[in-house]
């Protein structure tokens, strides 16, 4: 009987260990290609202390042999010589992660580009995702470096060594990516526009795509590393998203009334901002209003989203704000010829952008 | 030993039960439930007036499902809860009036819905203007109108400004222009479109409602004569007179993160037919 009791005790311990393995996905990745899943307990200048899964004893791994560490929340530290060594704050946050949970998954491609989206499935070769606005696409796994799931689990696609450059790029963007993933609000699109002369679902996707495009162009224009010619070309592309160049953008200013600028004027000001580095991100597209027929025959609606702005001087953040913005959307009619017949076509344009408030 | 074994077995079952609770207790079948940070943001912020009306009407159950301490069904109980979340907590409304309003609107026996296409709601725009080179203020009252062909627009119904009587503007001649109005999504970003209407000064009269007051016509005449320029719209308040026995207003409220913000009810009062007539006349300068 005592033996039976001992067996059951071990069964319980193993059952818990199994659960821990399923949920606590902390892993140490070594330069020789090995990986050690377990509980990372300490990170010193000389070694990493961890309790490998299924073992009770603490194991020390020389830091020089380690390329990367992942914790159970999907945070990672890069410890190779090419990466900037994490400071004590980063180490503390890594060992005691308490960031808000993610609402979406983060996908890091081998080319260093990262995306926030919802992973809907995967098979042997591909990962399937649904991005903002319900746009679905997939990635070949061989083009991916890593995936960080909203529940904290992570996947690494191949030996860690060749993936390090991609993770280094992703690491720099991780605060923004996590913020996007934490607040990726479910897009609420109004029902009831059944009498629209165009495909409602298609146009909702087009609307969200245009808002995304503008966010991307704004980032390029504001980026101080962008060459002047490219910035000017991007301004032209951004202006082309709008119904015309009379569309107005409201800009908030510290301790002053907000001001309105025409779109090109606004983008030019953004290009010439006197910060050494500017980071602008658009995220959390949250509400798309019903489209309504206006007096000029166009359809009008509004989309809400958040903008985060950060201005840096000599590497230090000197100005930052987060504002909720509402952008007016116009669906305009044009004539197109199909098989020799003239038909109505519809296209989405952006219009006035108002600032609601700081968030 | 058997007692210890039995106790151990219970402990094992309890542990498994806890694990199951931890993983299943947070989800509601069939409803995408946002996580905590998203819940906080999602429930606290009403980003658009259209979203306010959706929530008020309980159009999408997701709005209420997202609240962590939501009441359980029936529907009217959820809706009553949801309407209370749309009241600005800093507005200090009379709790008895709020209770009676919520009870009447959410039903039973009859749930009352707001409707953007209904006539009985208005936008009051506090504006800073420049009249003959001098700074002035005015309240512009716009109505949301729908024509028989389905076209919707915001049109100028009335203007409240003490200086207007002395200004003596020439009434705008509607016969010269088409009746157009501001686009029907203008309320989504604080009526920025009004700036373009002022920029096309000679056609400003096209934005007048058929029911516009004489003051509104005079105002349009001054804009057309380029004596009046818009500096900025400083505040927008929406006035709803659609609910029998009540008037209430909605405005965009700024608050700390996590607190209710966005489009919320800022005033609510009992109002019979006579009180509503006075509200239109004195508060909104609509009827003469």
Interface residues (C-beta under 8 A of the other chain):
Chain A: X1 X2 X4 X5 X8 X9 X11 X12 X15 X16 X19 X100 X101 X102 X103 X182 X183 X184 X185 X186 X188 X190 X191 X195 X246 X248 X250 X257 X258 X260 X284 X286 X287 X289 X290 X292 X293 X294 X295 X296 X298 X300 X301 X302 X304 X324 X326 X327 X328 X329 X330 X352 X353 X354 X356 X357 X358 X359
Chain B: X1 X2 X4 X5 X8 X9 X11 X12 X15 X19 X32 X34 X35 X36 X37 X38 X41 X42 X45 X47 X48 X50 X51 X54 X59 X60 X62 X150 X151 X152 X153 X178 X179 X180 X181 X183 X184 X185 X186 X188 X189 X190 X192 X193 X195 X196 X199 X232 X252 X254 X257 X261 X262
